[in-house]
Amino acid sequence: MVTSDVTPQRELADLSKRPQQVSAMFDDVAEKYDRTNDILSAGQDRWWRRAVRRAVDARPGEKVLDLAAGTGRSSEPFADRGVLTVPCDFSTGMVRAGKRRRPDLGFVVGDATRLPFADGVFDAATISFGLRNVVDPDAGLREMARVVRPGGRLVVCEFSTLPNPLLRKAYDTYLHHGLPRVAKLVSSHGDAYGYLVESIDAWPDQAGLAGRIAAAGWQRVAWRNLSFGVVAVHRAVRSPGPVPTPPEDVAPRP
């Protein structure tokens, strides 16, 4: 893995991610969400989930928060191995679909910027392809630091930046032209995947995200590229001190 303590290289673009709009968008795609992801990623999302499971390295008896869990597919690898897993998602439609599919999982509807959990109750927190959708990703990272015990782990799996310029150009062509067309054919809400493309374009690269994670109260931040950098898995450890507060000159988003 690559380690870094650098600050972000570029600012996140403001996509006006109003929480209720994002929640409604995922409510609309919930029923076909998993199948669509399998098709759009050519099945690689299964490999990405296995990489997350290995990075979290949760043991039976530990308690893991799976944030932006959707229908719970990301939670299953932990729960099926005896890990106390709490799938949490902002979309009630996703949670309803997840409960129908896996009624044994204890789904919770929750806002990533105001998690409904006490301080330090989890041994690890993970979020896959959801941090981009949080209205304030930095607040979400601080909230995960709050609910994870000192010394606990964080794993973030998110779309990222391909280091190779030739591969990056080919991927951008698929992302902006191929993916939206396929999404309209296989998804119940193809237009929602236009937001997916925009949010990936606006997201920081590997080093930029590492800086944001470190600023939110996490130490030993490192990352590993998957699929040539289409996706990156960031791993960090909760620092022993208090969770950092946001700068006073940064007004909270509405």
Backbone torsions as a table, in degrees:
resi	resn	phi	psi	omega
1	MET	NA	156.6	176.8
2	VAL	-95.3	134.1	177.4
3	THR	-107.1	154.1	-178.3
4	SER	-161.3	147.7	170.4
5	ASP	-127.9	26.8	-176.2
6	VAL	-82.4	164.2	176.2
7	THR	-87.9	163.8	-177.5
8	PRO	-58.1	146.4	-179.8
9	GLN	-87.7	-20.7	177.5
10	ARG	-152.6	158.9	-177.7
11	GLU	-83.0	151.5	174.0
12	LEU	-70.9	137.7	173.9
13	ALA	-73.1	148.5	178.1
14	ASP	-87.0	107.8	178.9
15	LEU	-95.5	13.5	-179.4
16	SER	51.5	53.0	-176.5
17	LYS	-77.6	80.0	178.0
18	ARG	-73.8	127.1	-171.1
19	PRO	-53.3	-44.6	-176.7
20	GLN	-67.1	-34.3	178.3
21	GLN	-68.5	-42.8	178.7
22	VAL	-64.7	-43.0	178.9
23	SER	-60.5	-45.1	-179.6
24	ALA	-63.7	-37.7	179.2
25	MET	-61.0	-44.6	180.0
26	PHE	-73.7	-29.4	172.7
27	ASP	-57.3	-41.5	-175.7
28	ASP	-68.1	-32.1	-175.5
29	VAL	-98.0	1.8	-169.7
30	ALA	-57.0	-45.1	-171.7
31	GLU	-64.6	-34.6	-178.2
32	LYS	-110.2	12.0	-172.1
33	TYR	-61.1	-49.3	-175.8
34	ASP	-65.5	-44.4	179.8
35	ARG	-63.7	-40.7	179.7
36	THR	-63.3	-42.0	179.3
37	ASN	-63.2	-39.1	177.3
38	ASP	-59.3	-43.5	-177.8
39	ILE	-70.3	-47.9	-175.8
40	LEU	-65.3	-30.2	-179.4
41	SER	-95.8	3.1	-176.5
42	ALA	55.7	37.1	177.4
43	GLY	81.0	-1.7	-177.9
44	GLN	-70.2	-20.9	179.9
45	ASP	-60.6	-27.0	176.9
46	ARG	-68.0	-41.1	176.3
47	TRP	-64.8	-40.4	179.7
48	TRP	-62.1	-39.4	178.4
49	ARG	-65.9	-38.1	177.0
50	ARG	-64.0	-37.9	178.1
51	ALA	-64.5	-37.8	177.3
52	VAL	-65.0	-44.5	179.9
53	ARG	-58.5	-44.2	179.6
54	ARG	-65.8	-37.6	-179.1
55	ALA	-68.0	-39.5	178.1
56	VAL	-67.5	-38.9	177.2
57	ASP	53.0	47.8	-178.7
58	ALA	-78.7	141.2	-179.5
59	ARG	-107.5	153.5	176.9
60	PRO	-53.3	134.3	-178.2
61	GLY	97.0	-20.2	175.6
62	GLU	-77.9	161.2	-178.1
63	LYS	-116.4	124.1	-175.1
64	VAL	-120.8	132.1	171.6
65	LEU	-93.6	122.1	175.6
66	ASP	-107.1	98.1	-174.8
67	LEU	-88.0	148.3	-173.4
68	ALA	55.7	44.0	-173.0
69	ALA	-73.0	-13.5	-179.5
70	GLY	59.8	-127.0	-178.6
71	THR	-87.0	5.7	174.0
72	GLY	95.8	3.7	179.9
73	ARG	-62.9	-34.1	178.2
74	SER	-73.2	-19.7	-179.5
75	SER	-85.4	-27.0	-174.2
76	GLU	-57.3	-42.8	-178.6
77	PRO	-59.7	-28.2	177.9
78	PHE	-82.4	-51.0	-176.9
79	ALA	-59.9	-38.3	-177.9
80	ASP	-70.4	-11.1	177.6
81	ARG	-107.4	16.1	174.6
82	GLY	85.2	12.3	177.2
83	VAL	-85.3	136.4	177.6
84	LEU	-74.4	100.8	-170.6
85	THR	-109.9	133.2	177.5
86	VAL	-115.7	102.1	174.8
87	PRO	-77.3	128.1	-177.7
88	CYS	-130.9	132.8	179.8
89	ASP	-147.7	150.6	-178.6
90	PHE	-79.6	-21.7	-176.2
91	SER	-90.4	118.1	178.4
92	THR	-66.8	-31.3	177.9
93	GLY	-65.3	-41.0	176.9
94	MET	-63.4	-44.7	-178.7
95	VAL	-64.0	-41.2	177.9
96	ARG	-61.6	-44.4	179.3
97	ALA	-63.9	-38.5	178.9
98	GLY	-66.2	-40.6	179.3
99	LYS	-64.5	-35.9	177.7
100	ARG	-67.7	-37.0	-176.5
101	ARG	-81.1	-40.0	-179.4
102	ARG	-133.4	77.2	-177.5
103	PRO	-65.0	-14.0	179.9
104	ASP	-79.4	-12.8	179.8
105	LEU	-89.3	138.0	-176.5
106	GLY	-86.8	75.1	-177.6
107	PHE	-64.7	144.2	176.9
108	VAL	-131.8	133.7	172.2
109	VAL	-86.8	123.7	-176.5
110	GLY	-156.9	151.5	177.9
111	ASP	-90.1	126.2	-177.1
112	ALA	-61.6	-24.1	-179.9
113	THR	-88.8	-7.7	178.3
114	ARG	-146.7	70.1	-174.3
115	LEU	-66.9	137.8	-177.2
116	PRO	-85.5	48.8	-178.4
117	PHE	-135.2	153.8	179.0
118	ALA	-74.7	168.0	-179.7
119	ASP	-66.8	138.2	169.0
120	GLY	63.1	29.0	-175.4
121	VAL	-91.1	-11.5	-177.8
122	PHE	-110.6	148.8	173.6
123	ASP	-83.7	-23.1	-179.7
124	ALA	-158.0	154.4	173.4
125	ALA	-132.1	143.1	178.2
126	THR	-139.6	147.9	176.7
127	ILE	-144.3	124.9	-177.5
128	SER	-117.9	119.3	176.3
129	PHE	56.6	33.6	179.9
130	GLY	-127.1	-21.6	-175.8
131	LEU	-64.2	-31.9	177.5
132	ARG	-61.7	-26.9	-173.8
133	ASN	-91.5	-4.2	178.8
134	VAL	-77.6	134.6	-176.1
135	VAL	-58.9	-33.1	176.6
136	ASP	-134.6	90.6	-176.4
137	PRO	-58.4	-34.7	179.8
138	ASP	-66.0	-39.3	175.9
139	ALA	-64.7	-37.3	176.8
140	GLY	-63.3	-40.4	178.0
141	LEU	-65.5	-38.4	177.6
142	ARG	-68.2	-37.8	178.5
143	GLU	-65.1	-39.8	176.6
144	MET	-64.7	-36.6	175.6
145	ALA	-64.9	-34.1	-179.9
146	ARG	-67.1	-42.3	-172.9
147	VAL	-87.2	-8.1	176.6
148	VAL	-97.3	138.4	-179.4
149	ARG	-66.3	153.3	172.7
150	PRO	-54.9	132.4	-175.9
151	GLY	89.2	-8.5	177.4
152	GLY	-73.8	173.4	-171.9
153	ARG	-111.2	154.5	172.2
154	LEU	-127.9	136.3	172.8
155	VAL	-131.9	123.2	178.2
156	VAL	-116.8	121.1	175.2
157	CYS	-110.2	121.0	-173.9
158	GLU	-151.5	155.7	173.1
159	PHE	-60.7	147.8	-173.7
160	SER	-144.5	-153.3	-172.8
161	THR	-117.2	125.2	178.1
162	LEU	-72.2	124.9	-179.3
163	PRO	-66.5	-33.1	-177.6
164	ASN	-79.0	120.8	-174.8
165	PRO	-64.3	-33.9	179.7
166	LEU	-68.9	-45.6	176.7
167	LEU	-64.3	-37.3	179.8
168	ARG	-62.6	-39.2	179.4
169	LYS	-65.5	-42.8	178.7
170	ALA	-64.4	-41.5	179.8
171	TYR	-65.5	-41.5	179.0
172	ASP	-60.9	-37.5	177.7
173	THR	-62.5	-45.2	177.1
174	TYR	-64.1	-43.7	-175.2
175	LEU	-62.1	-41.5	-173.3
176	HIS	-91.8	-18.7	-175.9
177	HIS	-122.8	-46.4	-177.5
178	GLY	-76.1	-48.4	-175.4
179	LEU	-59.8	-47.5	-179.4
180	PRO	-60.2	-35.3	-179.6
181	ARG	-69.0	-43.6	178.6
182	VAL	-64.8	-41.1	-178.3
183	ALA	-60.5	-37.9	179.7
184	LYS	-66.8	-26.1	-180.0
185	LEU	-80.9	-35.0	-170.3
186	VAL	-110.7	-13.5	-176.3
187	SER	-99.9	153.9	175.1
188	SER	-77.3	-9.1	-178.2
189	HIS	-150.6	71.9	-174.7
190	GLY	-58.5	-34.1	-178.4
191	ASP	-62.3	-25.9	-179.9
192	ALA	-63.0	-26.0	-178.0
193	TYR	-78.3	-10.3	168.0
194	GLY	-65.7	-38.9	174.6
195	TYR	-62.4	-38.0	178.4
196	LEU	-57.4	-47.1	-179.3
197	VAL	-62.2	-45.9	-179.0
198	GLU	-62.7	-40.3	-177.9
199	SER	-69.6	-32.9	176.5
200	ILE	-68.5	-41.7	178.0
201	ASP	-58.9	-37.3	-174.5
202	ALA	-84.6	-11.0	-172.4
203	TRP	-76.2	145.3	179.4
204	PRO	-68.7	161.3	176.7
205	ASP	-76.8	-174.5	-173.4
206	GLN	-58.6	-47.8	-178.9
207	ALA	-67.9	-36.8	178.7
208	GLY	-62.9	-44.0	178.0
209	LEU	-66.5	-37.7	177.9
210	ALA	-58.0	-40.6	178.3
211	GLY	-64.1	-39.3	179.0
212	ARG	-68.0	-38.5	178.5
213	ILE	-63.6	-44.3	179.8
214	ALA	-62.9	-38.9	-178.9
215	ALA	-68.1	-17.7	-177.3
216	ALA	-92.6	4.3	175.7
217	GLY	107.7	21.6	-179.9
218	TRP	-114.8	147.3	-179.3
219	GLN	-117.9	169.7	175.4
220	ARG	50.8	48.2	-178.5
221	VAL	-74.1	130.2	178.2
222	ALA	-143.7	159.7	177.6
223	TRP	-141.2	159.6	176.9
224	ARG	-133.2	129.3	177.5
225	ASN	-79.8	139.1	173.2
226	LEU	-120.2	147.9	179.5
227	SER	52.0	47.7	176.3
228	PHE	67.1	12.0	-179.0
229	GLY	107.0	0.9	171.6
230	VAL	-56.0	-38.2	178.9
231	VAL	-128.5	146.5	173.1
232	ALA	-129.7	140.1	175.6
233	VAL	-106.4	114.4	176.6
234	HIS	-97.5	136.7	179.2
235	ARG	-126.2	141.4	-178.9
236	ALA	-152.0	167.9	-179.7
237	VAL	-122.2	137.6	-179.4
238	ARG	-65.3	127.1	179.0
239	SER	-71.1	155.8	-177.7
240	PRO	-75.4	-17.2	-176.6
241	GLY	-83.1	-176.7	178.8
242	PRO	-69.0	157.9	177.8
243	VAL	-69.2	130.4	-179.8
244	PRO	-60.0	146.9	174.8
245	THR	-95.7	151.2	-179.3
246	PRO	-66.6	152.7	177.4
247	PRO	-57.5	144.9	-176.7
248	GLU	-65.2	-25.9	-176.6
249	ASP	-86.0	2.7	178.1
250	VAL	-103.0	109.8	-179.2
251	ALA	-76.2	140.1	178.4
252	PRO	-64.2	147.4	177.2
253	ARG	-72.8	150.2	178.5
254	PRO	-69.5	NA	NA
